[in-house]
Amino acid sequence: MDNKQISFNSARFITSAPDINEMPADTGVEIAFAGRSNAGKSSALNTITQQKSLARISKTPGRTQLINVFELSPGKRLIDLPGYGYAKVPQEMKLKWQAALSVYLQKRDSLKGLVVLMDIRHPLKDIDQQLLQWASESNLPVLALLTKSDKLKPGQRNSEVLRVREAVKVFGGDIRVESFSSLKSLGVDRAKEVLHAWLNEDDADSNQDDIA
């Protein structure tokens, strides 16, 4: 049976939450987007949803420290997590957010997948690796998008994707690595395919239960 088709451009802003306790009820399915403050996370969200201003693009990376919630349809959400790792954010704030992020990844039952965005020219920084480790330990599938891929020539781009794919094997778990560019719309269709499968996960489970 085909899974229900999801329209990503139907995404609409629901709320901004300071922490997991202020988020919508932990039901349905949600996919979180996380990445360093200059990795192009907001641009990727806007490109995938075909909305130029769904996620605000700040000229001051690291300024937004709220969890932004977007609804695609009832019970299906995209979550824009605050950017991490930017030098101008106070260390106390960095530590507080890392702790909150860990709680969110490990305690949020409706979270079915994590999109980790990394600049293809500077992937796998320490905090990126920590995030991948958390996800693996939480049995959470990951789509690692190497953003700004248009900055590299095709040969360099492919080589870097292969290098990162090899490097993430150390974390175990389900980690898929793809190139991505908001500017040139590279990798958008592949990303949507993965998100679509995750968002329909509960529907697929229900169908299996019905068959059983």
C-alpha positions as CSV (number, residue, x, y, z in Angstrom):
1,M,0.0,0.0,0.0
2,D,1.4,3.4,-0.9
3,N,2.1,5.8,1.9
4,K,0.1,9.0,2.1
5,Q,1.7,11.7,-0.1
6,I,3.0,14.7,1.9
7,S,3.1,18.2,0.6
8,F,6.1,19.9,2.1
9,N,5.1,23.3,0.8
10,S,2.1,23.1,3.1
11,A,4.4,23.6,6.1
12,R,3.2,26.4,8.5
13,F,4.6,27.8,11.6
14,I,3.0,26.6,14.8
15,T,5.1,27.9,17.7
16,S,8.5,28.7,19.1
17,A,9.4,26.9,22.3
18,P,12.3,27.6,24.7
19,D,12.6,23.9,25.6
20,I,11.1,20.5,25.2
21,N,8.5,21.2,27.9
22,E,6.9,24.0,25.9
23,M,6.6,21.9,22.7
24,P,3.3,20.5,21.3
25,A,2.0,17.2,22.6
26,D,4.4,14.3,22.0
27,T,2.2,12.5,19.5
28,G,2.4,11.9,15.8
29,V,5.6,12.1,13.9
30,E,8.2,14.8,13.7
31,I,11.6,15.3,12.1
32,A,14.2,17.6,13.5
33,F,16.8,19.7,11.6
34,A,20.0,20.4,13.5
35,G,23.3,21.9,12.5
36,R,26.0,24.5,13.3
37,S,24.7,28.1,13.1
38,N,26.4,28.7,9.7
39,A,25.6,25.4,8.1
40,G,22.6,26.6,6.0
41,K,19.9,24.9,8.1
42,S,17.3,27.6,7.6
43,S,18.0,27.8,3.9
44,A,17.6,24.0,3.6
45,L,14.2,24.1,5.4
46,N,13.0,26.9,3.1
47,T,14.2,25.0,0.0
48,I,12.6,21.7,1.0
49,T,9.3,23.4,1.8
50,Q,9.5,25.8,-1.2
51,Q,8.9,28.7,1.1
52,K,11.4,31.6,1.0
53,S,10.7,32.8,4.6
54,L,9.4,29.8,6.5
55,A,12.6,29.6,8.6
56,R,14.1,33.0,9.3
57,I,17.6,33.4,8.0
58,S,19.6,35.5,10.4
59,K,22.7,37.5,9.5
60,T,23.9,36.8,13.0
61,P,24.3,33.0,13.3
62,G,23.5,31.6,16.7
63,R,21.1,34.4,17.6
64,T,17.9,32.3,17.7
65,Q,17.8,29.9,20.7
66,L,14.2,28.7,20.3
67,I,12.8,25.4,19.0
68,N,10.6,26.4,16.0
69,V,7.8,24.0,15.1
70,F,6.2,23.7,11.7
71,E,3.2,21.6,10.9
72,L,2.8,19.8,7.5
73,S,-0.5,18.2,8.3
74,P,-2.1,17.1,11.6
75,G,0.4,15.0,13.5
76,K,3.3,15.5,11.1
77,R,5.8,18.2,12.0
78,L,9.2,19.6,11.0
79,I,11.3,20.9,13.9
80,D,13.9,23.7,13.5
81,L,16.4,23.3,16.3
82,P,18.6,26.3,17.3
83,G,21.9,26.4,15.6
84,Y,24.9,25.3,17.7
85,G,28.6,25.8,17.9
86,Y,28.8,29.5,16.9
87,A,31.8,31.2,18.5
88,K,29.9,34.4,19.6
89,V,27.3,32.4,21.7
90,P,28.4,32.4,25.4
91,Q,29.8,29.1,26.6
92,E,27.1,28.8,29.3
93,M,24.4,29.0,26.6
94,K,26.2,26.4,24.4
95,L,26.3,23.9,27.4
96,K,22.7,24.6,28.3
97,W,21.6,24.0,24.7
98,Q,23.7,20.8,24.3
99,A,22.0,19.4,27.4
100,A,18.5,20.3,26.2
101,L,19.3,18.8,22.8
102,S,20.4,15.6,24.4
103,V,17.1,15.4,26.3
104,Y,15.1,16.1,23.2
105,L,16.8,13.4,21.2
106,Q,16.5,10.8,23.9
107,K,13.1,11.6,25.3
108,R,10.9,12.8,22.4
109,D,8.9,9.7,21.3
110,S,7.4,11.4,18.3
111,L,10.9,12.2,16.9
112,K,11.4,9.7,14.0
113,G,14.4,11.1,12.2
114,L,17.1,13.7,12.5
115,V,18.5,15.8,9.6
116,V,22.1,17.0,10.5
117,L,23.3,19.8,8.3
118,M,27.1,20.3,7.8
119,D,28.9,22.6,5.4
120,I,30.6,20.3,2.9
121,R,33.8,22.2,3.3
122,H,33.9,21.8,7.1
123,P,32.0,18.6,8.1
124,L,32.2,16.5,11.2
125,K,33.2,19.1,13.7
126,D,33.3,17.9,17.3
127,I,29.7,18.9,18.1
128,D,28.5,17.3,14.8
129,Q,30.1,14.1,15.9
130,Q,28.5,14.3,19.3
131,L,25.1,14.8,17.7
132,L,25.6,11.7,15.5
133,Q,26.7,9.7,18.5
134,W,23.6,10.8,20.5
135,A,21.4,9.8,17.5
136,S,23.0,6.4,17.2
137,E,22.7,5.7,20.9
138,S,19.0,6.7,20.7
139,N,18.4,4.4,17.6
140,L,17.4,7.5,15.6
141,P,18.0,7.4,11.9
142,V,20.0,10.4,10.5
143,L,20.1,12.1,7.1
144,A,23.4,14.0,7.0
145,L,23.1,16.8,4.4
146,L,26.4,18.2,3.2
147,T,25.3,21.8,2.5
148,K,26.7,24.4,0.2
149,S,27.8,21.6,-2.2
150,D,27.7,24.0,-5.1
151,K,30.9,25.5,-3.6
152,L,32.8,22.4,-4.8
153,K,33.4,21.0,-8.3
154,P,31.5,17.8,-9.0
155,G,34.6,15.6,-8.5
156,Q,35.5,17.2,-5.2
157,R,31.9,17.0,-4.1
158,N,31.6,13.3,-4.8
159,S,34.9,12.6,-3.1
160,E,33.9,14.5,0.1
161,V,30.5,12.7,0.2
162,L,32.3,9.3,0.0
163,R,34.8,10.4,2.7
164,V,32.1,11.4,5.1
165,R,30.1,8.3,4.5
166,E,33.2,6.3,5.4
167,A,33.9,8.4,8.5
168,V,30.4,8.1,10.0
169,K,30.5,4.3,10.0
170,V,32.3,4.6,13.4
171,F,29.1,5.7,15.0
172,G,27.1,2.7,13.8
173,G,23.3,3.3,13.5
174,D,21.4,4.4,10.4
175,I,23.2,7.4,9.0
176,R,22.7,8.4,5.4
177,V,25.0,11.1,3.8
178,E,24.0,13.1,0.8
179,S,25.2,16.3,-0.9
180,F,22.9,19.3,-0.8
181,S,22.7,22.9,-2.1
182,S,19.9,25.3,-1.5
183,L,21.3,27.7,-4.1
184,K,21.4,25.1,-6.9
185,S,18.7,22.7,-5.5
186,L,21.1,19.8,-5.4
187,G,19.9,16.8,-3.5
188,V,16.5,18.2,-2.7
189,D,14.5,15.3,-4.2
190,R,16.7,12.8,-2.4
191,A,16.2,14.6,0.9
192,K,12.4,14.7,0.4
193,E,12.3,10.9,-0.3
194,V,13.9,10.2,3.1
195,L,11.7,12.7,5.0
196,H,8.6,11.3,3.3
197,A,9.5,7.8,4.5
198,W,10.1,8.9,8.0
199,L,6.9,11.0,8.2
200,N,4.9,8.0,7.0
201,E,6.5,5.6,9.5
202,D,3.5,5.5,11.9
203,D,1.2,4.9,8.9
204,A,3.3,2.0,7.8
205,D,3.4,0.6,11.3
206,S,-0.4,0.8,11.5
207,N,-0.7,-1.0,8.2
208,Q,1.5,-3.8,9.5
209,D,-0.6,-4.1,12.6
210,D,-3.8,-4.3,10.6
211,I,-2.3,-7.1,8.4
212,A,-1.1,-8.9,11.6
